[in-house]
Amino acid sequence: MADLKSIEKRRFEDLLGMSGGYVLDLTNTSYADLFRDAAGVNIYDQKYALRGDSKAKRLRTFWECEPNVVVGKVMKDLLELWHYKNPGKIDPCFDDCQKIVGRLVGNTITVDPEQDFLSKDFGTMSFSKLQLESVLVPILEARLVELQKALKADCPLLVVFMCGSILEGVLLGVARNNAQRFNQSAASPKDKENKVKRLHEWTLANLIDAAFDLGLLGLDAKKFSHALRDFRNYIHPYEQLASRFNPDKHTAQICYQVLRAAISSLSK
């Protein structure tokens, strides 16, 4: 059982928006991935459903079942995700939660994933090493030019959408050239008859997870690519309204860096 006081649990709950049963805006898949990547935990194991099946109830049970270090690793990743999804936002709860995580894992940590990610050098963005279909490359290159113009013109929402569009095109292109490997991936999506879906039916989330499973995307690239995917979904105005998503220049820079990281990882 993790050494968490009631007030500390309340701080996590307030920061992560757990009152409605949710944890941030994570889907079932992304929630499971976060626990697995952070601590090798299957959060959808039945033992975490003792309080109920919602994400928030499973997390509360997880706090009661697991030791400090395991809980600390997961909460650290949740804090990183919150910080990434709320660029520039100041919340006293976040600082308190950082200190709690530091105590759980046995050290003092500073969670600043964006700054660390933005500081990495992924080299010049190029599609040449991806072995994509020759007819696709000029389209991606034209979109990249428009993306860079949008970045310079301070049009963050357009940058988000363009980054998501290019990332999906690149991943689908790589998947088409490696169809057998992607179809055999443990992360490949199945239909109602448990058959692997055709590649053109795969979502961006499917492509990201399969590329990671095959070792084509690193962990950082996978995590931030999923965040970019979430942002790209706000192309629907009512989705943006419901989430109160208002990207700024910092958001745009991160999305652009995500694209650079993914292409760099795939090129290797």
C-alpha positions as CSV (number, residue, x, y, z in Angstrom):
1,M,0.0,0.0,0.0
2,A,1.4,3.4,-1.0
3,D,2.1,5.9,1.8
4,L,-0.4,8.5,0.7
5,K,-2.3,10.7,3.1
6,S,-5.9,11.6,2.5
7,I,-5.0,15.2,1.6
8,E,-2.4,14.0,-0.8
9,K,-4.9,11.8,-2.6
10,R,-7.3,14.7,-2.8
11,R,-4.6,16.8,-4.5
12,F,-4.0,14.2,-7.1
13,E,-7.8,13.8,-7.6
14,D,-8.3,17.6,-8.0
15,L,-5.4,17.9,-10.5
16,L,-6.4,14.9,-12.6
17,G,-10.1,15.7,-12.6
18,M,-11.1,12.4,-11.1
19,S,-14.5,13.5,-9.6
20,G,-16.4,12.2,-12.6
21,G,-14.7,8.9,-12.8
22,Y,-12.2,10.0,-15.4
23,V,-8.5,10.5,-15.2
24,L,-7.5,13.4,-17.4
25,D,-9.1,12.7,-20.8
26,L,-7.4,9.3,-21.2
27,T,-9.1,6.6,-23.3
28,N,-9.1,3.0,-22.1
29,T,-6.2,2.2,-24.4
30,S,-4.1,5.2,-23.5
31,Y,-4.8,4.6,-19.8
32,A,-3.7,1.0,-20.0
33,D,-0.6,2.0,-22.0
34,L,0.5,4.6,-19.4
35,F,0.4,2.1,-16.5
36,R,2.2,-0.5,-18.6
37,D,4.9,1.8,-19.8
38,A,5.5,3.5,-16.4
39,A,5.6,0.4,-14.2
40,G,4.6,-2.7,-16.1
41,V,1.2,-2.7,-14.5
42,N,-2.0,-4.0,-16.1
43,I,-4.5,-1.5,-14.6
44,Y,-7.4,-3.5,-16.1
45,D,-6.5,-6.5,-14.0
46,Q,-9.6,-7.5,-11.9
47,K,-7.8,-6.8,-8.6
48,Y,-7.9,-3.0,-9.4
49,A,-11.7,-3.1,-9.9
50,L,-12.6,-3.7,-6.2
51,R,-14.0,-0.2,-5.9
52,G,-15.6,-0.1,-9.4
53,D,-14.6,-0.1,-13.0
54,S,-14.1,3.6,-13.8
55,K,-10.6,4.9,-14.4
56,A,-10.7,7.0,-11.2
57,K,-11.9,4.1,-9.1
58,R,-9.2,1.8,-10.5
59,L,-6.5,4.4,-9.7
60,R,-7.7,4.7,-6.1
61,T,-7.6,0.9,-5.7
62,F,-4.1,1.0,-7.4
63,W,-2.9,3.4,-4.6
64,E,-4.1,0.9,-2.0
65,C,-2.6,-2.2,-3.7
66,E,0.9,-1.1,-4.8
67,P,4.0,0.1,-2.9
68,N,5.4,3.6,-3.0
69,V,7.8,3.2,-5.9
70,V,5.3,1.6,-8.3
71,V,2.7,4.2,-7.5
72,G,5.3,7.0,-7.8
73,K,6.3,5.9,-11.3
74,V,2.7,5.9,-12.5
75,M,1.9,9.2,-10.9
76,K,5.1,10.8,-12.3
77,D,3.9,9.9,-15.8
78,L,0.4,11.2,-15.1
79,L,1.9,14.5,-13.9
80,E,4.0,14.7,-17.1
81,L,0.9,14.2,-19.2
82,W,-1.0,16.8,-17.3
83,H,1.8,19.3,-17.7
84,Y,2.0,18.5,-21.4
85,K,-1.7,19.0,-21.9
86,N,-1.7,22.3,-20.0
87,P,1.2,24.3,-21.4
88,G,1.9,27.4,-19.5
89,K,-0.8,26.7,-16.8
90,I,0.1,27.4,-13.2
91,D,-1.6,25.3,-10.6
92,P,-0.3,25.1,-7.0
93,C,-1.6,21.5,-6.8
94,F,0.9,20.5,-9.5
95,D,3.9,21.6,-7.4
96,D,2.5,19.8,-4.4
97,C,1.9,16.7,-6.4
98,Q,5.5,16.8,-7.7
99,K,6.8,16.8,-4.1
100,I,4.5,13.8,-3.3
101,V,5.8,11.8,-6.2
102,G,9.4,12.7,-5.2
103,R,8.8,11.3,-1.8
104,L,7.2,8.1,-3.2
105,V,10.1,7.3,-5.5
106,G,12.6,8.3,-2.9
107,N,14.1,11.5,-4.4
108,T,13.3,15.1,-5.2
109,I,12.2,15.5,-8.9
110,T,11.3,18.2,-11.2
111,V,8.8,17.3,-13.8
112,D,9.3,19.5,-16.8
113,P,8.8,17.1,-19.8
114,E,8.2,19.7,-22.4
115,Q,11.5,21.6,-21.8
116,D,13.5,18.3,-21.8
117,F,11.7,17.2,-25.0
118,L,12.1,20.5,-26.7
119,S,15.8,20.6,-26.0
120,K,16.5,17.4,-27.9
121,D,18.1,17.6,-31.3
122,F,16.3,15.3,-33.8
123,G,18.2,16.6,-36.8
124,T,16.8,17.9,-40.1
125,M,13.4,16.6,-40.9
126,S,13.5,14.4,-44.1
127,F,11.4,11.8,-45.6
128,S,14.2,10.3,-47.7
129,K,15.1,7.5,-45.3
130,L,11.5,6.3,-44.7
131,Q,11.3,4.4,-48.1
132,L,7.8,5.8,-48.7
133,E,5.9,5.5,-52.0
134,S,7.4,8.0,-54.4
135,V,4.0,9.5,-55.2
136,L,3.4,10.3,-51.5
137,V,6.7,12.1,-50.8
138,P,5.9,15.3,-52.8
139,I,2.6,15.6,-51.0
140,L,4.2,15.3,-47.5
141,E,6.9,17.7,-48.5
142,A,4.4,20.3,-49.7
143,R,2.5,19.9,-46.4
144,L,5.7,20.3,-44.5
145,V,6.4,23.6,-46.2
146,E,2.9,24.9,-45.3
147,L,3.4,23.7,-41.7
148,Q,6.7,25.6,-41.4
149,K,5.0,28.7,-42.8
150,A,2.1,28.3,-40.2
151,L,4.7,27.9,-37.4
152,K,6.4,31.2,-38.4
153,A,3.1,33.0,-38.8
154,D,2.1,32.0,-35.3
155,C,-1.0,29.9,-36.3
156,P,-0.8,27.3,-33.5
157,L,-4.1,25.5,-34.3
158,L,-3.1,25.1,-37.9
159,V,0.3,23.7,-36.8
160,V,-1.4,21.1,-34.6
161,F,-3.6,19.9,-37.5
162,M,-0.8,19.8,-40.0
163,C,1.5,18.0,-37.7
164,G,-1.2,15.4,-37.0
165,S,-1.9,15.0,-40.7
166,I,1.7,14.6,-41.7
167,L,2.4,12.1,-38.9
168,E,-0.6,10.0,-39.9
169,G,0.5,10.0,-43.6
170,V,4.1,9.0,-42.6
171,L,3.0,6.2,-40.3
172,L,0.5,4.8,-42.8
173,G,3.2,5.0,-45.5
174,V,5.6,3.1,-43.3
175,A,2.9,0.6,-42.4
176,R,2.1,0.0,-46.1
177,N,5.7,-0.8,-46.9
178,N,5.9,-3.1,-43.9
179,A,2.4,-4.6,-44.0
180,Q,3.3,-8.0,-42.8
181,R,5.1,-6.8,-39.7
182,F,2.3,-4.3,-38.8
183,N,-0.4,-6.9,-39.3
184,Q,1.5,-9.3,-37.0
185,S,2.0,-6.7,-34.3
186,A,0.4,-7.4,-31.0
187,A,-1.1,-3.9,-31.2
188,S,-2.8,-4.4,-34.6
189,P,-6.5,-3.6,-34.4
190,K,-9.0,-6.4,-34.9
191,D,-12.5,-6.5,-36.3
192,K,-15.5,-8.3,-34.7
193,E,-14.3,-11.6,-36.1
194,N,-10.9,-11.0,-34.5
195,K,-9.3,-10.5,-37.9
196,V,-6.7,-7.8,-38.4
197,K,-8.3,-4.7,-40.0
198,R,-7.0,-3.5,-43.4
199,L,-4.4,-0.8,-43.0
200,H,-6.6,1.9,-44.5
201,E,-9.0,1.3,-41.6
202,W,-6.4,1.8,-38.9
203,T,-6.6,4.9,-36.8
204,L,-3.7,7.1,-35.9
205,A,-3.7,5.6,-32.4
206,N,-3.4,2.1,-34.0
207,L,-0.5,3.1,-36.1
208,I,1.3,4.7,-33.2
209,D,0.9,1.7,-30.9
210,A,1.9,-0.8,-33.6
211,A,5.0,1.3,-34.6
212,F,6.0,1.4,-30.9
213,D,5.4,-2.4,-30.5
214,L,7.6,-3.0,-33.5
215,G,10.4,-0.9,-32.1
216,L,10.0,1.8,-34.8
217,L,9.0,4.5,-32.3
218,G,10.8,5.2,-29.1
219,L,8.8,5.6,-25.8
220,D,9.0,9.4,-25.8
221,A,7.9,9.6,-29.4
222,K,5.0,7.3,-28.7
223,K,3.8,9.3,-25.7
224,F,4.0,12.7,-27.3
225,S,2.6,11.3,-30.6
226,H,-0.5,10.2,-28.7
227,A,-0.8,13.7,-27.2
228,L,-0.6,15.2,-30.7
229,R,-3.3,12.7,-31.8
230,D,-5.5,14.0,-29.0
231,F,-4.9,17.6,-30.0
232,R,-5.5,16.8,-33.7
233,N,-9.0,15.5,-32.8
234,Y,-10.0,19.1,-31.9
235,I,-10.4,19.8,-35.6
236,H,-14.0,19.4,-34.7
237,P,-15.1,22.8,-33.2
238,Y,-17.4,21.3,-30.6
239,E,-14.7,18.9,-29.4
240,Q,-12.5,22.0,-28.9
241,L,-15.3,23.8,-27.1
242,A,-16.0,20.9,-24.8
243,S,-12.3,20.6,-23.8
244,R,-11.6,24.3,-23.7
245,F,-8.5,23.6,-25.8
246,N,-6.7,26.8,-26.8
247,P,-3.3,26.1,-28.2
248,D,-0.5,28.7,-28.2
249,K,2.9,29.1,-29.7
250,H,4.4,26.7,-27.1
251,T,1.8,24.0,-28.0
252,A,2.7,24.5,-31.7
253,Q,6.4,24.1,-31.0
254,I,5.9,20.9,-29.0
255,C,3.7,19.4,-31.8
256,Y,6.4,20.3,-34.4
257,Q,9.0,18.6,-32.2
258,V,6.8,15.5,-31.9
259,L,6.8,15.2,-35.7
260,R,10.5,15.7,-35.8
261,A,11.0,13.0,-33.1
262,A,8.7,10.5,-34.9
263,I,10.4,10.9,-38.3
264,S,13.8,10.7,-36.7
265,S,12.8,7.5,-34.9
266,L,11.2,5.9,-37.9
267,S,14.3,6.8,-40.1
268,K,16.5,4.6,-37.9
